[in-house]
Amino acid sequence: MKRAIISILIILMPLVSCKKEEHISFCEGISPAGEKMKCGTKFTTGDLTAVVEAAKPFETDSLNVAVHEIKKFKEEPASSFSVTVKPEEQHARFTMSFYNEGRYRVLISDKDENMIAEGTITIIDTY
């Protein structure tokens, strides 16, 4: 029994330790002090704030944002836009609008298509 548990831990450890340090958070807003407010992965339709936190400076003046709607067996492009950032910074925040119910994958990349962060969000229409 102990060997089975140890084997499982050995198998799972690389998966946990390989997690990217860069990530994106979806929040209802940013406080005047700059803190994220009411963050999560499930929201109602409307606007929300995306916060990107990278492990190193962006080294570019804009980021590409691609939004894909996750369907049952495929993903379809929903929208794309760019966000202006400062090359020396590691954090960016911008407003995103979601007016259609569904699951979405948000991909953030630099000008050279190098992945900076990605996240999944679910939008629920309560009206």
C-alpha positions in Angstrom: 0.0 0.0 0.0 2.8 2.4 0.9 4.6 1.7 -2.4 1.4 2.4 -4.3 1.0 5.8 -2.6 4.7 6.7 -3.1 4.5 5.7 -6.8 1.4 7.9 -7.3 3.2 10.8 -5.6 6.3 10.3 -7.7 4.1 10.4 -10.9 2.1 13.4 -9.9 5.0 15.5 -8.6 6.4 16.6 -12.0 2.9 17.6 -13.1 2.5 19.9 -10.1 6.0 21.3 -10.3 5.7 22.1 -14.0 2.8 24.5 -13.5 3.4 27.8 -15.3 4.1 30.8 -13.1 2.4 33.1 -15.6 -1.4 33.3 -15.2 -4.5 35.3 -15.9 -7.2 36.1 -13.3 -10.7 37.2 -14.1 -12.2 39.7 -11.6 -15.2 41.9 -11.2 -12.9 44.9 -10.8 -9.8 46.4 -9.2 -10.0 48.4 -6.0 -8.6 51.9 -5.7 -5.6 50.4 -3.9 -5.0 48.2 -7.0 -6.2 44.9 -5.4 -8.2 42.4 -7.4 -11.9 42.1 -6.4 -14.2 39.1 -6.6 -12.0 36.9 -8.9 -13.0 33.5 -10.2 -13.8 31.5 -13.3 -17.6 31.8 -13.4 -19.4 35.1 -14.1 -22.7 36.4 -15.4 -22.8 38.2 -18.7 -21.2 41.7 -18.9 -17.8 43.3 -18.4 -15.0 42.0 -16.2 -11.3 42.8 -15.6 -8.6 40.4 -16.8 -5.3 40.6 -14.8 -2.2 39.1 -16.4 0.8 38.3 -14.2 4.0 37.1 -15.9 7.1 35.6 -14.3 9.4 38.0 -16.3 8.9 41.4 -18.0 6.8 41.4 -21.2 9.6 42.8 -23.3 7.0 44.1 -25.9 4.7 47.1 -26.1 1.5 45.1 -26.8 0.0 41.7 -26.0 -2.4 39.8 -28.2 -5.6 38.5 -26.7 -7.5 35.7 -28.4 -10.8 34.4 -27.1 -12.0 31.0 -28.1 -15.5 29.6 -27.4 -15.2 26.0 -26.1 -17.9 23.9 -27.9 -18.6 20.3 -27.2 -16.0 18.8 -29.5 -14.1 21.9 -30.7 -13.0 25.5 -30.1 -14.2 28.4 -32.2 -12.5 31.8 -32.4 -14.8 34.3 -30.7 -12.8 37.5 -30.7 -9.2 38.9 -30.7 -7.7 42.3 -29.8 -4.4 43.7 -28.6 -3.6 45.4 -25.3 -0.9 48.1 -24.9 1.6 47.3 -22.1 5.0 48.6 -21.0 7.9 46.3 -22.0 9.5 46.4 -18.5 6.3 45.5 -16.6 5.1 42.0 -15.6 1.5 42.9 -14.8 -1.3 44.1 -17.1 -5.0 44.5 -16.7 -7.7 45.2 -19.2 -11.5 45.0 -19.6 -13.2 42.2 -21.4 -16.8 41.9 -22.4 -18.8 38.7 -22.4 -22.4 38.9 -23.5 -23.0 35.4 -24.7 -23.3 32.4 -22.3 -20.7 29.7 -22.7 -17.2 28.5 -21.8 -14.2 30.5 -23.2 -10.5 30.0 -23.3 -8.5 33.3 -23.2 -5.0 33.1 -24.7 -2.4 35.9 -24.1 0.6 36.1 -26.3 3.3 38.5 -27.4 3.9 39.9 -30.9 6.0 36.8 -31.8 3.1 34.5 -30.7 5.0 33.3 -27.5 2.4 32.3 -25.0 2.3 34.6 -21.9 -0.8 33.2 -20.1 -4.1 31.4 -20.7 -7.2 30.8 -18.7 -10.7 29.4 -18.9 -13.9 31.2 -17.9 -17.6 30.3 -17.8 -20.2 32.9 -18.6 -23.8 32.3 -17.4 -26.7 34.4 -18.6 -29.0 35.1 -15.7 -31.5 37.3 -17.5 
